[in-house]
Amino acid sequence: MPHTLDAATVRTWCARALDALGSARETIDAINVYPVADADTGTNLYLTVEAAAQAVEAAGAGEPTLAEATAAMAHGALLGARGNSGTILAQLLRGLAGEIAAGRDLRSALHGAARLARAAVAHPVEGTILTVATAAAESAECAGGGDAEVVRAACEGARAALAATPARLTVLAGAGVVDAGGYGLVTVLEALLTALTGEQPAAPPPERVRPAGSPPSAFGGCAAGPEAGAETEGPEFEVIYLLDAAEPAVDRLRERLDGLGDSLVVVGGDELWHVHVHVDDAGAAVEAGIEAGRPHRVRISHLAGRHAAPEPAERAVVAVVPGEGLARLCDEAGALAVTVRPEEPPGSGELAAAVRRAHAREVVLLLGGPELRHTAAAAAEQARSEGVRVAIIPARSPVQSLAALAVHEAERRFDEDVVAMTAAAGATRYAELTVAERRSWTTRGVCQAGDVLGLIDGDVAVIGGDLTDCAAEVLDRMLAAGGELVTLVLGGGAPEGLVRVLTDRVRRSHLGVDTVVYEGRQPSPLLIGVE
């Protein structure tokens, strides 16, 4: 039954959009050719909406108004925005929220969102997500009826504009694809229509068109990125950061960054900004932010390489880990470590760039957590298209990654090495000690904010008040099934004496079991592995 936009609908919209982008992510990544063919637009949009959805869920506990719900959605997207299109989507949501807070209807909100997003881009280009957003807003303005009819018209206008993007941007026409960011925006708008009406899109929007003068076979597969080792044009680095600064300082920052590179997008307001730019001198881009205010959550990623590369190594391991100590351990073991920051999982573009930096014909990708499987799959697919053989080890914890890395032998055949590493990871039981941030239901009952949670193989097994006591109970439960080696990885908040208590407990109660201790510096106080 169609109804008007309210806070509950915003929550449903976020959930529907996240699900739809999850299904479309690989398609969007595959058609990503502008502004950089780095195959991560779908993943970046997914992660941006994921941050928005989490913010709306957090705000939902207080029964928010529509204005509060859309403000939470926009703020979450601003903090979690990834890539060029994700940053623009965050500004679109901010524009929508601002118009709704001012009491304007959905027609005006869509128009204000498109206008604000276009103003945030230093050099707007037609045939992109901006074109699709403008077309959606113009179609919505002409619609009669309530919110459902307005959004239905916006979706129709957005679909038509998306189909026409190759005619407005030569690089899209040459690749035989529509704009990836625009495709993602259509997906988000159609999720809003579903949230309002319950209607499902009749069919996904077409992602490919036949390039002018090309035979049908030219667009039967994924759009190809730059050839491995070939020189490509454009800046070398993508620089992203949040910035605390006053608006006059941000105006000066825009001018300076515009002279350093391209794809400049600065979004936000109220002295919190999200900065995105492609540059050759990443240090200069960050220094410009320091002069303007306080940059934080700085991310620097390699874009498609511009220079011919030396002869690659035969095999390498790329390990994704959540702490500097774990990263150092992986580096010492010969792996290339990608450090994950709290609540900032790497995009597929960042993982693909790490695979390129490994510069090997064969790469083993160690994840260290299940939440990156879709992102890693997209990165691996891109690397394979560039001639690199990639295998993903589905480790579910950093301790499983360490176990896999311990049996890695580059001299073995690739398949045999992957099987051995996978078997070592699978044979390692894993646990994590963490602290509950809020009251919630678990498999062991209700926990309160501040409770210590002991998770074994991903499920809450112990709830208590003292971290050392909980860790001891978790360790006993894990060793009840046997084991030969206990690995303890200390993180932030690990209490003094924890290691001594646990190692003494193993020595007294579990004869023949060895213990190794590492300083992981991960966010959770303790990780445990039992092999």
N, C-alpha and C positions, 0 to 999 in steps of 0.2 A: 504494500500500500504506500503510494508516494507520500512523503511528508517533507517538512521544511528542515533546513540545516540546523542542528542543535549540537550540544556537547556530546551526546551519545552517538550521533551520526559521525562526528569527527573521529571519535575513537574507532568506530567500525570502519570508517574510510581508511584510517592508517593501517588497520589490520588487513583490509582487502588489498590496499596498494602494496603492502609488503609481500603478501602472498602472490599477487600478480607479477610484481617485479622479480620475485624469486623464480617464477616459472619462465619469465621472459629474459632473464639475465643473460643466458648464454647467447640467445639470438641478438640481443642488443650489443653485447661485447663483440660478436662476430662482425657486425656491420659498422663498427666504430672506426671511421677513417678520417674524421675531422674533429678538432684541429690537429690531433696526433693519432696515428693509427696504432694505439697501444692496447686495444682490446680490453678496456676496463670500464667503459661508460656504464654498462648494465650493472656491474658490481658496485661502482661508485654511487649510482642512483639508489640501489638497494640499501647500501649502508647509510646513506643520507636519510632515507625514509625510515629505516630501522631506528636511528637516533630520534627522529621525530615521534615515532610510535612509542618508544620507551618514555619519552617526556610526557606524552599524553596519558599513558598508563599511570605514571607517577602522580600526575595532577588529578587523575580520576578518583583518587581516594577521598578527595575533599568535595566531591560533587560540584565541579566547576561550571561556570556559565559558558555560553558559546564563545564569548570573547576570551575567557581564560583558557579554554581548551585550544582555540586556534593560536593564542599567544604561546602556549606551551609547545604546540607542534612546531611553530616557527622558530622558537628558541632552541629546541632540540635539534632541528635541522641545521641551524646556524652553527651549533657546536660540533655537529657530526658531519658536516658537509664534506664531500670527497670529490675531487676532480672538478673540471670545468662545468659540466652539466649539473653535478650535484650542488655546486655553489650557486648556480643560477636558480635551480629549483628551490633552494633555501630562501633566496630573495623573493621568488614568486610567493612562497608561503608567508613570508614576512609581510609582503604587500597585501595579501589576502587578509591576514590577521589585523593589520592596521586599519583597513577599510571597515572590517566588521566591528572593531573596537570603536570606530567613529560613528557607528549606527547605520552604516550604508547597507544596501541590499546586496545580494550575491552578484547581480549584474555589475554593479559598480565595483565590487570587490575583485572580480576577475579582471576588469579593466585596469584598476589600480595596481594589481599584481603584475600584469604585463608591462605597464609603464615603468614601475619601479625596477623591475628586472632589467629592462633595456637600458635604463639610466646607469645601472651598476657596471655595465660592460664598457670598457674603454673604447673599443671599436666594434660596434655591433655589426654582425654579418648576417645577411638574409639567407634563408635556406637552413636555418638552425632551430634550436629549441625556442629562440626568441620569436621567430616567425610563427611557429606553431602556437605559442602563447598568445600572440597578438591576434591571430585568426580566431582562436577560441573565444577571446574576449569580445571581438567584433560580432561574432555569431551570437553570443549570449545577449548582447545589447539589443539585438533585433527580435529576441524570443518573447513570446507572450506566456502567461501562466505563472506558476509558482517555481520554486527552486528546482524541482525535478525537470521541468521543461527547459529552464535556463541551462542546466548542466547538460541535458541531452543535446541542445543546440550547440553548446560549447564543444562537446565531443565530436559532433558532426563537422564543425568548422575545423577542429584540430586535425581530424583524419584527412580531410581534403587538403589542408595545408601540408601535412606530412607527405602525402603522396606527391605533392608538387615540389618538394625540397630539391630533388635532383635537377630540376629545371632552373633552380636559382643558385646552385652551388656546383661549380664544374667538377670538383673532386668527387662529389657524390655521383654525378652522372657517369664519370669515368669508371667508378667502381661498381656501378649498377646497384646502388643501395640508397635507401632513404636516410635521413639524419638520425643518428643513434639517440641523441638527446631528445629530439622531437618525438621519437618512438616511445621513449620512456615517459614523456609528459602525457602523451595520449593514454598510455597505460594507467597513469595516476588519475587522470580525469575520468576515465571509464570506471575506475574503482570507486570514485565519488558517486557516479551515477548508480552503481550497484548498491552502495550504502544507502542512497536515498530511496531507491525504488525496488531493490531486490532483483532487478534485471541483470542478466549476464550479457557481456558483449557478444554480438552475433558471431564474430570471428576475430582473431587477432589481426591487427593492421598489417598490410603487406609490407615486408621489409626490403624487398628487392624489386628493382626495375631493370629492364634490359638496357645496357649502355648503348648509346648511339653508335651504329656501325659495328656492333659486336655480334658474333654468332651466339645462339642460345647457350652453348656450353660455357660461355664466358662468365655466366652468373649462376652456374649450377652449384657452386660451393661457397665457402666462406670468403669474404673479402680478404685479400692478402695484405699483410703489412709489409714493411721494408724487408728486403732480402738480408739474411744474416751476413754480417761483415760488409755490407754495402754502405756507401755514404748516403745519408739523407739530409735534407735541408731542415732548418729550424733549430731552436734552442735545445740545449742538452739536458736541462733540469726543470722539473716541476717543483715549485716552492709554494707551500701552503702554511699559513699560521693564523692563529687567532691574535687579535691585537686590541689591547686596552688603550684607547687614545681619544682625544677630542676631535670633533669633526674638522676644524681648520687644519689640524696636523694631518688628517687623513687625505684632505684635498691635496696637500703638498706631496704626500706619499704617492698618490695616484700619478702625479706628474713625473716623479722620479722613476717609479717602476715602469711607466709607459716608455721611458727612454732606455730602459735596461732590457726589455724583452717584449713578448706578445702574450695573447690569451689572458690579458689582465682583467680580473673581476674582483671588485671590492664590494662586499655586501655587509649589511648590518646597520647599526645605529645605537643611540644611547650609550656611546663610548665603548661598545663591544663590536668588533668588526672581524670578518673572515676575509683573508687576503689570499688570492690565487694568481700565480703568474708563471709563465715559462721563460726561463732566462739561461744564459751561458754562465753568468757569474752568480751562483747561488749565495755566496757570502755577501755580495753587495745588496742583494734583495733583502736579506735578513738584517743587515746593518741599517738599511733604509727604514725598516720597521722599528729598530731600536731608537732611531732618531725621532720617530713619530710618537712612540709610546712604549708599551710593554708587550712585546711579542711572546706568545707561549704556544704550546702544542705545535712546535715547528716540525714540518715534514718536508724532507728533500728527497725526491725520487728521480732516478735517471729516466729520461724519455728514450725513444728509439735512438740507438747509437748513430753518430754521424761520421765515424772514422773507420777505415778498414782495420780489422782486428788481427792480431798475431795468431799463429797456429794454436788452436784450442787444445786443452788437456784431454785425456781420454775419458776420465770420470771425475765427478765432484759430488759433494753432498751439500745441500742447502737445508739448514735447520731453523725452524721458526720457534723461538723461545721467549718466555715472558720476563726475563730479567738479565741485567748486565753480567751477573756472575755466571749464569747459565750460558750466556753468549760467549763468555771467555772460555768456558770449558769446551764448548763446541769448536771454537777457533783453535784451541790447543790440540784438539783431536783431528784437525785438518778440515773441518767443515766451515762453510760460509754461513754465519749466523745472521738472522733477521730478528731484531729485538722488537717484541710487541709491547706497546705501551698500554696501560690500563684503559679499557673501554675504547681503544683505538686499534682495532684489528687491521692488518695491512690489506690493501686492495689487491686485486689480481694484477694490476699494472706494477705494483711494488714487488710482488712475488716474481712476476715475469722478468723484471729488471734484475732481481737477485740471481735468477737463473742465468741471465746474460752475463752478469759480473763473474759468475763461477767459471765461465768461458771453457766449457767442456762439451764433448760430443754426447756424453751420457751424464744425466743428473738425477740423483735421488733426492726427493723433496720430503723432508721430515716435518710433519705439521705440529705435533705436540698438543693437539686439541681438536675435537670433532667440529667445532664451529667454523673452521676454515675450509671444510671439504669442498664446498661449491666454489669458493674463491680460488683454491689451489687447482681445481679442475680446469677453470678458465685460464689460469696462468700456464698450466701444463699444455693445454691445447694450443695456446699461442706459441709457446716454445717449440712444440712439435712442428708447427707450420713453418718455423724458421730452421728446421733441420736438426733439432736437438731431441735426443731420445730421453724421455722423462718418465720416471716412475714415482708414484706417491705412496709413502709408507703411512698407513692410517693409524698412527699413534694417537692415543686419546689423552696423554699426559706427557709433560716433559721428561718424567722418569722413564717412560717407555722409549722416548727418543734417545735418551742416554744409553739405554740398553741396546737399542738398535745400532747406535753409532759405535758401541764397543766391539761389535762383531763385524763391522764393515771392513772388507778387504778389496781394495781396488784391483788386485791382480786376478780375482775371480771373474768368471763370466758375469755379465751384467745381470742376467736373470737369476743366477745362483746367488749373487750378492743380495739382490732384492728379496729373494725368498728367505735367506738367512736373517736379514735385518727385520723382516716382517715377523718371522717366527720368534725372534728375541723380544720384540716389542709385545707380541701377543702373550708371551710367557711371563710377562712382568705384571703383577697385580699393582694397582696404584691407589693412593689415597691422598687426600688434601685436607688440611686443617685451615678453617677460615672462620670469620666472625660475621654473624648475621647482621645485616644493615637495617632490617625492619621485621616486624612480626609477620610470620607466614606459615603456611602448612608445608610439612615435609613428609617423607615416607616414615619418619619416626614420630610424627605428631607435630604439635604446634611449637615453633621456636619464637623467642622474643628478640627484639633488637638488642645486640650485645652478647647474645649466646654464642658459645663456641660450637661450631659444627664440624663433625668428622665425617668426611665423605669417603666411602670405599667403592672403587670402580664406578664413580659417578653418582652413587646414591647416598643420602644421609643415613649414617649408621649410628652415630653418637651425637647427643646434644648435652652440653654441660656448661659449667661456669668457669672452669679452669683449663687453660690450653694444654698444660703439661699432663694433667690427668686424662684429658680426652685423647691426647696423642698416644699415651701409654695404652689406653683401652683399644684404640684403633690398631695399634701395632700388634697387640696380643691377638686380636681377632684375625688379622691377616696371617700371622704366623701359626695359627691353629691349624691351618691347612698345609703347613710345611713351608719350607723355603731354605735357600742356601746363602742368599746375599740380601741384606737390607741396605737401601740407599736413602739417606736423609738429606733433603735439600732445604736449607734454611732461607727464609725470606724476611720481609719486613714484619716487625712485631713479634719475632720469635723471642721468648723470654730467656733471661739468663739462666743457665744451668739445664736447659731443655736437652741438649745433646748428651750431657753426662747422665741424666736420668734415663734416657732411652737406651743409650749404649750399655749402661750397667744392667738394665732390665734384659736386654738381649743376651748379654754374657751369662747372667745367672740362670735365666729360664729357658733359653733355647741354645743348647750346646751344639757346636758345629756350624752356627750361623755367623757369617762375617758381617761387619757393618762398615760402610763408607759414608763420609759426611762431606757435603759440598756447600759452599756459600753461594746461593742462587740469586739472591736479591730480587726475587719475584714478589708481587704484591701480597700473596697469601703467606702466612707465617711459616708453614711447613708443607713440604711434599714428601711422600713416602713411597718407595718402590720396594717390592719383594719379588726376587727372582728365585 
